[in-house]
Structures are given as structure tokens and as C-alpha cells.
Amino acid sequence: MPVDNIVVGLDIGTTKVTVVIGEVTEKGSLEITGIGRSPSHGLRRGVVINIESTLKSIASAVEAAELMSGREVDTVYTSISGGHIEGINSRGVVAVTGKGREITQSDIDRVIEAAKAIVIPMDREVLHVIPQEYIVDDQGGIKDPLDMIGVRLEAEVHIITGSVTSAQNLIKCINRAGLKVEGIILESLAAAKAVLTREEKELGALLIDLGGGTTDFIVYLDGAPYFTNVLPIGGAQVTGDLSIMLKIPVDNAERIKKEAGCCHFSLIEPGQEVILPGFGGRPPLAVSRKDICAIIQPRIAEIFSMVREKVEKKGYSKRLSGGVVLTGGGALLPGAVELAQDIFGYPARVGLPTNLGGLVGEYQSPEYAAGVGLVMFAAEHVIPSVREGGIKERTEGKLLTSLKQWFRNFFE
């Protein structure tokens, strides 16, 4: 199989780095052949604060994935997150110039460019421009206007911007680890790619990526993103709460959270106890699992409430018929789904990556959602035949092309 058919997703998080290696088969299907993970020590709330520590974490995760797949990694598609991320909705309008007023690809490109013409600070750059719908002569709801007849073409788009320096530091870490960055994608966009169904996106869905240092969320309506945001709070705060309240080291608190943590009282049976390991001469101590839940639940509830407040402020909270989908490492916490249903008032589920074949049991975890989504984006760019067509094909391929132009502007 040609090496060109290998695509790699690199998800650099605050608490861990995950790598997913995929291979596009001769039939055009995508299979996951390798995954790797490593603790992350060089980021705070999604932003690089120590380049040396970050590149070591990257190298370790990549090596693990290479060993599993038997392939060598040279280029990657990576995710970006952090409080600097901002999503804006915009509209562009152009006159149709094609022969016989037939809308051409050139017209579509021009209307997207017109929609991109917004004023942003010098220290920010456009990461993604994603069409929501096209309007031809006041007829809305059009997903692909190519070859239609019209005089006036409009495009409603969602523009995602981020800090130039945050992206530069991220790419510098990856380059110093001996890898080349082919594309950079918003983390929640990548996770949504892997876990949301087409029906959920059409009905209206809220995806919440519960990471270690950040909580990324994205609202889909009518098949396209309308709202993206990042909260600078995540699972690390839960671990910190446990460490402070139980008076135990952070490492022990993290282990207790993973092994005995819960964020919904209804799931805890009476009398359940957890043994806190002794340290520094202090003997082990038994604590009620309900007491642990009483520490974890308010923090997770606070995160969900903050998300709900922001979604309500935008006016989208009554349009989520597709429900709430939780992904990221925090989605593994027992009770997270039940708590989300209580707070949002919609059905909720844990979002597992799409079954792509290969190492099914290994990557079918919400922790790998963003990495798998990155690989799916990359595969569509590398092998056009695996695209699904329509508005998706026209935008996602161009999305990565524009990123290459962005890299040229800032890194060459």
C-alpha cells in the first residue's frame, strides 16, 4: 500500500496526547491501524506553556502508535483548542456572473470570500470557514447551489478564529518532534466529525468535549455548526477539587476519580466505600463513595451549566432535538450522561468514534474522538473518493487547502 495512503491525527490535550494512525485501503475505505497515548505536561488549558515538555509527550505518543501500526509517521493533522478560540456567524452576497446566470464554482468561491471579509484583530487568524446554507434569489436552505440558475447568491457561514501565536507554538512543538503539520482543525469540530450522526446534526445537537484542561462545545443546526466555544475548565479541576477536599496528592486524586468517581447520586448504592491510599506515613483511610460524588458532581454540574448558559444566550437551547453528546475523557465518568440530561433537559449519550474497522476495540472510546475525527478529515483530503459529496465535499477539502495557505503566510 502506498505510504501516501497513511493519515495521522495528533490530538494534543492538557492532560494527554493521543495519536491515531489510519490507512485508506485500495477500495477507498478508512481503517485505524495504530493508536498511541502519552501523559501531557506542557500545556495549560489547551495552550502550550512548555515547548520541551510538549514535544517529549508528542514523541512518546507517536512512537507508541508507530509500534502498533508498523508504520513510520512523517506528517500529521493536529487539533487546536483553548480559550482563544472564537466562532462568528457571517453572511456574504455576490452577483452571479456565470453564463446564462448559472451558478459556477467560481461564484461559490467568491461568496465564501465575501462572507470571510470580517474585521478581526491582528493577533488572530481565520482557522475555518464552514458554509451553513446558501440563498439563491431569496430562496434559502440550499446546501449546494452549483449549476442552479439565479441572479443573487448569498452564503451564511460559520467562521472560527484563533490566536496566531498559540497556533505557532503548537506547530513549533510538532516540528521539533520531527513531524510536519499538514492541517490544523478545531478540536470540537474533529470530535463532532467522529461521533455525531448526520441525523443528529440535521435535528440540532450539542456536542460537549470534556477534556482535562478545557471543555470544548459545538452546536449543530440543520447539518452545520452555528456556535463554537471553549471553556477554560475541565477534568483537571475535578481532580484538583478531590485533592484539596480529601487532602491527598493529585496523582492519588486522579486515580480515585477514574476508579471510583461518579457525578450522579442515583448511581451509588448505599454503604459503598473507597480506600484512600496512605502517604507520608499516614495510614489508608476509608471514605464513602457518596462523599466523593458530593465533590465531583457540583463541578461537572457547573461546567454543564456554563455551557447551557452560553447556548441559551445565543438562542439555540430550544433547537437541540438531536440531544446532547458527551465525548472526551470526562465522558467516561459514571453519571455524566444522567447529569447532562438533568441540566439540559434533552436526551444525552456518550459519543464513541465511528466504527472504521481495524483496531475496533482499541479506539472505540470517547478519549480518541478528536484523533479519529482528525484522521477522517485527513482521509477526505488525501483520497477524494471517500468524500460524501455535496456541501461537505466542497467545504472540508477547501478547509484544509486554506490552512496550507495560512501556514505559508505565517511559517515560511
SEMIKOL-100220 format. One record per residue (C-alpha): residue number from 1; chain; x, y, z. Coordinates in steps of 0.02 Angstrom, whole numbers. Layout:
N
pt num NUM chaine A px X py Y pz Z
...
END
This chain:
412
pt num 1 chaine A px 0 py 0 pz 0
pt num 2 chaine A px 71 py 172 pz -43
pt num 3 chaine A px 136 py 274 pz 103
pt num 4 chaine A px 29 py 420 pz 39
pt num 5 chaine A px -124 py 324 pz 99
pt num 6 chaine A px -71 py 341 pz 280
pt num 7 chaine A px -156 py 482 pz 377
pt num 8 chaine A px -116 py 530 pz 556
pt num 9 chaine A px -216 py 627 pz 685
pt num 10 chaine A px -121 py 708 pz 829
pt num 11 chaine A px -230 py 771 pz 972
pt num 12 chaine A px -126 py 870 pz 1096
pt num 13 chaine A px -226 py 895 pz 1255
pt num 14 chaine A px -190 py 970 pz 1425
pt num 15 chaine A px -178 py 802 pz 1514
pt num 16 chaine A px -136 py 681 pz 1373
pt num 17 chaine A px -75 py 670 pz 1194
pt num 18 chaine A px -161 py 544 pz 1081
pt num 19 chaine A px -107 py 487 pz 908
pt num 20 chaine A px -217 py 392 pz 785
pt num 21 chaine A px -146 py 315 pz 625
pt num 22 chaine A px -266 py 272 pz 484
pt num 23 chaine A px -240 py 191 pz 315
pt num 24 chaine A px -350 py 217 pz 163
pt num 25 chaine A px -373 py 49 pz 77
pt num 26 chaine A px -373 py 20 pz -110
pt num 27 chaine A px -564 py 15 pz -102
pt num 28 chaine A px -565 py 191 pz -30
pt num 29 chaine A px -617 py 143 pz 147
pt num 30 chaine A px -526 py 204 pz 303
pt num 31 chaine A px -456 py 86 pz 435
pt num 32 chaine A px -373 py 128 pz 601
pt num 33 chaine A px -209 py 33 pz 615
pt num 34 chaine A px -121 py 114 pz 762
pt num 35 chaine A px -154 py 220 pz 916
pt num 36 chaine A px -39 py 291 pz 1049
pt num 37 chaine A px -56 py 399 pz 1202
pt num 38 chaine A px 58 py 485 pz 1324
pt num 39 chaine A px 34 py 599 pz 1476
pt num 40 chaine A px 43 py 783 pz 1427
pt num 41 chaine A px 144 py 901 pz 1535
pt num 42 chaine A px 174 py 1054 pz 1427
pt num 43 chaine A px 1 py 1130 pz 1409
pt num 44 chaine A px -114 py 1231 pz 1520
pt num 45 chaine A px -297 py 1246 pz 1472
pt num 46 chaine A px -261 py 1193 pz 1295
pt num 47 chaine A px -118 py 1315 pz 1264
pt num 48 chaine A px 68 py 1269 pz 1253
pt num 49 chaine A px 167 py 1337 pz 1401
pt num 50 chaine A px 321 py 1224 pz 1390
pt num 51 chaine A px 382 py 1175 pz 1216
pt num 52 chaine A px 512 py 1049 pz 1276
pt num 53 chaine A px 389 py 951 pz 1384
pt num 54 chaine A px 257 py 954 pz 1248
pt num 55 chaine A px 372 py 886 pz 1112
pt num 56 chaine A px 427 py 744 pz 1226
pt num 57 chaine A px 244 py 696 pz 1253
pt num 58 chaine A px 213 py 704 pz 1065
pt num 59 chaine A px 365 py 595 pz 1026
pt num 60 chaine A px 312 py 465 pz 1155
pt num 61 chaine A px 132 py 452 pz 1089
pt num 62 chaine A px 190 py 445 pz 908
pt num 63 chaine A px 315 py 307 pz 947
pt num 64 chaine A px 179 py 202 pz 1030
pt num 65 chaine A px 64 py 222 pz 879
pt num 66 chaine A px 206 py 181 pz 758
pt num 67 chaine A px 245 py 20 pz 853
pt num 68 chaine A px 64 py -35 pz 845
pt num 69 chaine A px 39 py 4 pz 660
pt num 70 chaine A px 211 py -43 pz 596
pt num 71 chaine A px 216 py 122 pz 500
pt num 72 chaine A px 328 py 274 pz 517
pt num 73 chaine A px 243 py 442 pz 543
pt num 74 chaine A px 306 py 595 pz 449
pt num 75 chaine A px 156 py 711 pz 433
pt num 76 chaine A px 6 py 740 pz 546
pt num 77 chaine A px -157 py 833 pz 557
pt num 78 chaine A px -173 py 912 pz 728
pt num 79 chaine A px -310 py 988 pz 835
pt num 80 chaine A px -314 py 1157 pz 920
pt num 81 chaine A px -411 py 1215 pz 1073
pt num 82 chaine A px -401 py 1345 pz 1211
pt num 83 chaine A px -492 py 1499 pz 1272
pt num 84 chaine A px -429 py 1599 pz 1123
pt num 85 chaine A px -546 py 1506 pz 1004
pt num 86 chaine A px -697 py 1607 pz 945
pt num 87 chaine A px -838 py 1567 pz 824
pt num 88 chaine A px -931 py 1701 pz 723
pt num 89 chaine A px -1078 py 1687 pz 603
pt num 90 chaine A px -1065 py 1793 pz 446
pt num 91 chaine A px -1151 py 1819 pz 277
pt num 92 chaine A px -1082 py 1854 pz 103
pt num 93 chaine A px -1175 py 1915 pz -52
pt num 94 chaine A px -1120 py 1916 pz -235
pt num 95 chaine A px -1200 py 1935 pz -406
pt num 96 chaine A px -1199 py 1778 pz -513
pt num 97 chaine A px -1082 py 1803 pz -661
pt num 98 chaine A px -1091 py 1633 pz -747
pt num 99 chaine A px -1157 py 1610 pz -923
pt num 100 chaine A px -1346 py 1611 pz -925
pt num 101 chaine A px -1345 py 1657 pz -739
pt num 102 chaine A px -1292 py 1479 pz -697
pt num 103 chaine A px -1201 py 1469 pz -531
pt num 104 chaine A px -1022 py 1407 pz -553
pt num 105 chaine A px -889 py 1352 pz -430
pt num 106 chaine A px -811 py 1524 pz -454
pt num 107 chaine A px -970 py 1607 pz -391
pt num 108 chaine A px -972 py 1494 pz -238
pt num 109 chaine A px -789 py 1533 pz -202
pt num 110 chaine A px -824 py 1721 pz -218
pt num 111 chaine A px -972 py 1719 pz -100
pt num 112 chaine A px -871 py 1623 pz 31
pt num 113 chaine A px -732 py 1753 pz 13
pt num 114 chaine A px -861 py 1891 pz 35
pt num 115 chaine A px -925 py 1809 pz 194
pt num 116 chaine A px -746 py 1797 pz 259
pt num 117 chaine A px -723 py 1986 pz 244
pt num 118 chaine A px -741 py 2024 pz 429
pt num 119 chaine A px -629 py 2131 pz 537
pt num 120 chaine A px -527 py 2030 pz 663
pt num 121 chaine A px -380 py 2086 pz 772
pt num 122 chaine A px -204 py 2071 pz 701
pt num 123 chaine A px -157 py 1935 pz 825
pt num 124 chaine A px -297 py 1820 pz 766
pt num 125 chaine A px -319 py 1719 pz 608
pt num 126 chaine A px -463 py 1627 pz 525
pt num 127 chaine A px -450 py 1439 pz 553
pt num 128 chaine A px -610 py 1379 pz 469
pt num 129 chaine A px -748 py 1449 pz 359
pt num 130 chaine A px -893 py 1325 pz 355
pt num 131 chaine A px -1048 py 1361 pz 250
pt num 132 chaine A px -1214 py 1337 pz 341
pt num 133 chaine A px -1329 py 1369 pz 194
pt num 134 chaine A px -1337 py 1458 pz 27
pt num 135 chaine A px -1476 py 1575 pz -28
pt num 136 chaine A px -1515 py 1597 pz -213
pt num 137 chaine A px -1630 py 1745 pz -253
pt num 138 chaine A px -1704 py 1740 pz -75
pt num 139 chaine A px -1731 py 1551 pz -83
pt num 140 chaine A px -1642 py 1484 pz 72
pt num 141 chaine A px -1598 py 1313 pz 141
pt num 142 chaine A px -1491 py 1266 pz -9
pt num 143 chaine A px -1342 py 1154 pz 32
pt num 144 chaine A px -1260 py 1152 pz -141
pt num 145 chaine A px -1306 py 1290 pz -265
pt num 146 chaine A px -1189 py 1230 pz -404
pt num 147 chaine A px -1273 py 1236 pz -577
pt num 148 chaine A px -1430 py 1321 pz -510
pt num 149 chaine A px -1498 py 1474 pz -602
pt num 150 chaine A px -1502 py 1638 pz -509
pt num 151 chaine A px -1453 py 1822 pz -506
pt num 152 chaine A px -1401 py 1842 pz -324
pt num 153 chaine A px -1305 py 1716 pz -220
pt num 154 chaine A px -1287 py 1729 pz -30
pt num 155 chaine A px -1195 py 1618 pz 93
pt num 156 chaine A px -1220 py 1601 pz 280
pt num 157 chaine A px -1056 py 1540 pz 356
pt num 158 chaine A px -979 py 1498 pz 524
pt num 159 chaine A px -805 py 1570 pz 545
pt num 160 chaine A px -688 py 1502 pz 678
pt num 161 chaine A px -539 py 1610 pz 728
pt num 162 chaine A px -393 py 1578 pz 844
pt num 163 chaine A px -234 py 1656 pz 911
pt num 164 chaine A px -90 py 1659 pz 787
pt num 165 chaine A px 41 py 1636 pz 923
pt num 166 chaine A px -50 py 1487 pz 1002
pt num 167 chaine A px -52 py 1400 pz 833
pt num 168 chaine A px 130 py 1445 pz 802
pt num 169 chaine A px 186 py 1370 pz 968
pt num 170 chaine A px 84 py 1213 pz 937
pt num 171 chaine A px 161 py 1189 pz 764
pt num 172 chaine A px 335 py 1227 pz 829
pt num 173 chaine A px 319 py 1085 pz 956
pt num 174 chaine A px 263 py 964 pz 821
pt num 175 chaine A px 401 py 1017 pz 701
pt num 176 chaine A px 533 py 997 pz 837
pt num 177 chaine A px 467 py 821 pz 867
pt num 178 chaine A px 518 py 785 pz 685
pt num 179 chaine A px 344 py 796 pz 609
pt num 180 chaine A px 264 py 906 pz 477
pt num 181 chaine A px 91 py 981 pz 504
pt num 182 chaine A px -24 py 956 pz 354
pt num 183 chaine A px -178 py 1034 pz 433
pt num 184 chaine A px -244 py 1107 pz 594
pt num 185 chaine A px -425 py 1080 pz 648
pt num 186 chaine A px -529 py 1142 pz 793
pt num 187 chaine A px -539 py 1002 pz 922
pt num 188 chaine A px -729 py 1003 pz 941
pt num 189 chaine A px -750 py 1003 pz 752
pt num 190 chaine A px -640 py 848 pz 740
pt num 191 chaine A px -733 py 762 pz 882
pt num 192 chaine A px -901 py 802 pz 802
pt num 193 chaine A px -839 py 726 pz 639
pt num 194 chaine A px -805 py 561 pz 729
pt num 195 chaine A px -956 py 545 pz 843
pt num 196 chaine A px -1108 py 642 pz 779
pt num 197 chaine A px -1227 py 560 pz 656
pt num 198 chaine A px -1297 py 652 pz 505
pt num 199 chaine A px -1471 py 644 pz 586
pt num 200 chaine A px -1410 py 724 pz 746
pt num 201 chaine A px -1328 py 866 pz 650
pt num 202 chaine A px -1487 py 896 pz 550
pt num 203 chaine A px -1604 py 891 pz 701
pt num 204 chaine A px -1491 py 1003 pz 805
pt num 205 chaine A px -1363 py 934 pz 926
pt num 206 chaine A px -1244 py 996 pz 1060
pt num 207 chaine A px -1076 py 908 pz 1069
pt num 208 chaine A px -976 py 934 pz 1229
pt num 209 chaine A px -794 py 878 pz 1230
pt num 210 chaine A px -745 py 859 pz 1413
pt num 211 chaine A px -556 py 874 pz 1411
pt num 212 chaine A px -429 py 887 pz 1550
pt num 213 chaine A px -395 py 1074 pz 1540
pt num 214 chaine A px -538 py 1136 pz 1430
pt num 215 chaine A px -718 py 1096 pz 1387
pt num 216 chaine A px -750 py 1122 pz 1201
pt num 217 chaine A px -927 py 1127 pz 1135
pt num 218 chaine A px -1010 py 1149 pz 967
pt num 219 chaine A px -1192 py 1169 pz 916
pt num 220 chaine A px -1251 py 1094 pz 751
pt num 221 chaine A px -1414 py 1150 pz 670
pt num 222 chaine A px -1479 py 1096 pz 500
pt num 223 chaine A px -1319 py 997 pz 470
pt num 224 chaine A px -1193 py 1137 pz 501
pt num 225 chaine A px -1105 py 1216 pz 651
pt num 226 chaine A px -1185 py 1377 pz 716
pt num 227 chaine A px -1095 py 1402 pz 881
pt num 228 chaine A px -923 py 1351 pz 944
pt num 229 chaine A px -842 py 1396 pz 1109
pt num 230 chaine A px -710 py 1336 pz 1232
pt num 231 chaine A px -719 py 1346 pz 1422
pt num 232 chaine A px -551 py 1354 pz 1513
pt num 233 chaine A px -607 py 1221 pz 1637
pt num 234 chaine A px -607 py 1031 pz 1629
pt num 235 chaine A px -567 py 867 pz 1716
pt num 236 chaine A px -408 py 934 pz 1795
pt num 237 chaine A px -516 py 1048 pz 1903
pt num 238 chaine A px -614 py 896 pz 1964
pt num 239 chaine A px -451 py 810 pz 2011
pt num 240 chaine A px -394 py 968 pz 2099
pt num 241 chaine A px -557 py 976 pz 2198
pt num 242 chaine A px -533 py 795 pz 2256
pt num 243 chaine A px -353 py 828 pz 2303
pt num 244 chaine A px -399 py 979 pz 2410
pt num 245 chaine A px -557 py 911 pz 2491
pt num 246 chaine A px -487 py 738 pz 2528
pt num 247 chaine A px -313 py 805 pz 2571
pt num 248 chaine A px -224 py 682 pz 2456
pt num 249 chaine A px -91 py 704 pz 2320
pt num 250 chaine A px -152 py 748 pz 2144
pt num 251 chaine A px -94 py 580 pz 2073
pt num 252 chaine A px -199 py 487 pz 2203
pt num 253 chaine A px -346 py 602 pz 2170
pt num 254 chaine A px -338 py 565 pz 1983
pt num 255 chaine A px -337 py 378 pz 2017
pt num 256 chaine A px -485 py 391 pz 2137
pt num 257 chaine A px -581 py 494 pz 2008
pt num 258 chaine A px -554 py 362 pz 1873
pt num 259 chaine A px -583 py 209 pz 1981
pt num 260 chaine A px -722 py 265 pz 2098
pt num 261 chaine A px -780 py 435 pz 2034
pt num 262 chaine A px -964 py 469 pz 1997
pt num 263 chaine A px -1062 py 628 pz 1964
pt num 264 chaine A px -1241 py 569 pz 1994
pt num 265 chaine A px -1300 py 511 pz 2166
pt num 266 chaine A px -1432 py 395 pz 2091
pt num 267 chaine A px -1296 py 276 pz 2030
pt num 268 chaine A px -1217 py 249 pz 2201
pt num 269 chaine A px -1276 py 105 pz 2311
pt num 270 chaine A px -1288 py 135 pz 2499
pt num 271 chaine A px -1134 py 90 pz 2600
pt num 272 chaine A px -1008 py 94 pz 2458
pt num 273 chaine A px -836 py 145 pz 2521
pt num 274 chaine A px -671 py 189 pz 2439
pt num 275 chaine A px -499 py 165 pz 2519
pt num 276 chaine A px -388 py 317 pz 2505
pt num 277 chaine A px -207 py 257 pz 2496
pt num 278 chaine A px -91 py 312 pz 2635
pt num 279 chaine A px 58 py 425 pz 2602
pt num 280 chaine A px 195 py 510 pz 2702
pt num 281 chaine A px 167 py 396 pz 2850
pt num 282 chaine A px -21 py 425 pz 2850
pt num 283 chaine A px -121 py 262 pz 2854
pt num 284 chaine A px -251 py 218 pz 2721
pt num 285 chaine A px -421 py 295 pz 2753
pt num 286 chaine A px -596 py 235 pz 2705
pt num 287 chaine A px -716 py 365 pz 2634
pt num 288 chaine A px -894 py 350 pz 2573
pt num 289 chaine A px -916 py 348 pz 2383
pt num 290 chaine A px -1060 py 469 pz 2409
pt num 291 chaine A px -938 py 593 pz 2487
pt num 292 chaine A px -830 py 580 pz 2329
pt num 293 chaine A px -984 py 608 pz 2221
pt num 294 chaine A px -1027 py 761 pz 2326
pt num 295 chaine A px -860 py 836 pz 2273
pt num 296 chaine A px -866 py 787 pz 2088
pt num 297 chaine A px -1049 py 818 pz 2046
pt num 298 chaine A px -1053 py 1007 pz 2083
pt num 299 chaine A px -901 py 1038 pz 1973
pt num 300 chaine A px -969 py 940 pz 1824
pt num 301 chaine A px -1139 py 1022 pz 1851
pt num 302 chaine A px -1053 py 1192 pz 1849
pt num 303 chaine A px -969 py 1152 pz 1682
pt num 304 chaine A px -1133 py 1094 pz 1605
pt num 305 chaine A px -1224 py 1248 pz 1674
pt num 306 chaine A px -1094 py 1364 pz 1598
pt num 307 chaine A px -1116 py 1278 pz 1429
pt num 308 chaine A px -1306 py 1288 pz 1443
pt num 309 chaine A px -1298 py 1473 pz 1487
pt num 310 chaine A px -1193 py 1513 pz 1334
pt num 311 chaine A px -1304 py 1409 pz 1218
pt num 312 chaine A px -1461 py 1492 pz 1290
pt num 313 chaine A px -1385 py 1664 pz 1266
pt num 314 chaine A px -1365 py 1627 pz 1080
pt num 315 chaine A px -1546 py 1568 pz 1069
pt num 316 chaine A px -1507 py 1388 pz 1019
pt num 317 chaine A px -1561 py 1297 pz 1178
pt num 318 chaine A px -1736 py 1254 pz 1112
pt num 319 chaine A px -1671 py 1184 pz 947
pt num 320 chaine A px -1573 py 1032 pz 1008
pt num 321 chaine A px -1692 py 893 pz 958
pt num 322 chaine A px -1541 py 783 pz 918
pt num 323 chaine A px -1492 py 791 pz 1101
pt num 324 chaine A px -1327 py 812 pz 1193
pt num 325 chaine A px -1174 py 707 pz 1151
pt num 326 chaine A px -1030 py 694 pz 1275
pt num 327 chaine A px -855 py 648 pz 1221
pt num 328 chaine A px -676 py 668 pz 1280
pt num 329 chaine A px -603 py 584 pz 1435
pt num 330 chaine A px -731 py 665 pz 1551
pt num 331 chaine A px -872 py 573 pz 1463
pt num 332 chaine A px -808 py 411 pz 1543
pt num 333 chaine A px -859 py 475 pz 1715
pt num 334 chaine A px -1011 py 374 pz 1777
pt num 335 chaine A px -1163 py 486 pz 1792
pt num 336 chaine A px -1106 py 615 pz 1664
pt num 337 chaine A px -1246 py 567 pz 1543
pt num 338 chaine A px -1380 py 570 pz 1680
pt num 339 chaine A px -1318 py 739 pz 1744
pt num 340 chaine A px -1318 py 811 pz 1568
pt num 341 chaine A px -1498 py 755 pz 1543
pt num 342 chaine A px -1548 py 839 pz 1707
pt num 343 chaine A px -1465 py 1004 pz 1664
pt num 344 chaine A px -1503 py 1019 pz 1478
pt num 345 chaine A px -1673 py 934 pz 1476
pt num 346 chaine A px -1630 py 834 pz 1321
pt num 347 chaine A px -1579 py 652 pz 1292
pt num 348 chaine A px -1391 py 629 pz 1311
pt num 349 chaine A px -1268 py 494 pz 1263
pt num 350 chaine A px -1081 py 458 pz 1263
pt num 351 chaine A px -1007 py 489 pz 1091
pt num 352 chaine A px -896 py 346 pz 1032
pt num 353 chaine A px -794 py 364 pz 871
pt num 354 chaine A px -870 py 293 pz 713
pt num 355 chaine A px -825 py 111 pz 683
pt num 356 chaine A px -699 py 123 pz 541
pt num 357 chaine A px -630 py -53 pz 552
pt num 358 chaine A px -456 py -103 pz 603
pt num 359 chaine A px -420 py -94 pz 791
pt num 360 chaine A px -604 py -76 pz 836
pt num 361 chaine A px -590 py -116 pz 1021
pt num 362 chaine A px -440 py -3 pz 1045
pt num 363 chaine A px -505 py 165 pz 983
pt num 364 chaine A px -691 py 145 pz 1025
pt num 365 chaine A px -675 py 266 pz 1171
pt num 366 chaine A px -726 py 449 pz 1188
pt num 367 chaine A px -544 py 488 pz 1230
pt num 368 chaine A px -497 py 454 pz 1048
pt num 369 chaine A px -643 py 550 pz 968
pt num 370 chaine A px -541 py 702 pz 914
pt num 371 chaine A px -396 py 594 pz 850
pt num 372 chaine A px -513 py 486 pz 746
pt num 373 chaine A px -602 py 641 pz 680
pt num 374 chaine A px -435 py 715 pz 626
pt num 375 chaine A px -396 py 555 pz 530
pt num 376 chaine A px -568 py 562 pz 446
pt num 377 chaine A px -540 py 743 pz 392
pt num 378 chaine A px -367 py 696 pz 327
pt num 379 chaine A px -430 py 545 pz 231
pt num 380 chaine A px -559 py 651 pz 139
pt num 381 chaine A px -423 py 771 pz 89
pt num 382 chaine A px -299 py 637 pz 34
pt num 383 chaine A px -420 py 522 pz -57
pt num 384 chaine A px -566 py 619 pz -137
pt num 385 chaine A px -662 py 458 pz -169
pt num 386 chaine A px -701 py 436 pz 16
pt num 387 chaine A px -795 py 602 pz 24
pt num 388 chaine A px -982 py 601 pz 36
pt num 389 chaine A px -1011 py 742 pz -90
pt num 390 chaine A px -1120 py 896 pz -82
pt num 391 chaine A px -1083 py 1040 pz 34
pt num 392 chaine A px -968 py 932 pz 141
pt num 393 chaine A px -852 py 891 pz -5
pt num 394 chaine A px -845 py 1071 pz -63
pt num 395 chaine A px -804 py 1144 pz 107
pt num 396 chaine A px -695 py 1019 pz 200
pt num 397 chaine A px -571 py 995 pz 59
pt num 398 chaine A px -556 py 1182 pz 42
pt num 399 chaine A px -544 py 1200 pz 230
pt num 400 chaine A px -379 py 1106 pz 230
pt num 401 chaine A px -318 py 1195 pz 73
pt num 402 chaine A px -345 py 1363 pz 157
pt num 403 chaine A px -247 py 1302 pz 307
pt num 404 chaine A px -98 py 1265 pz 196
pt num 405 chaine A px -109 py 1444 pz 133
pt num 406 chaine A px -118 py 1502 pz 313
pt num 407 chaine A px 40 py 1405 pz 355
pt num 408 chaine A px 128 py 1486 pz 208
pt num 409 chaine A px 79 py 1658 pz 270
pt num 410 chaine A px 146 py 1633 pz 445
pt num 411 chaine A px 278 py 1498 pz 445
pt num 412 chaine A px 377 py 1520 pz 284
END
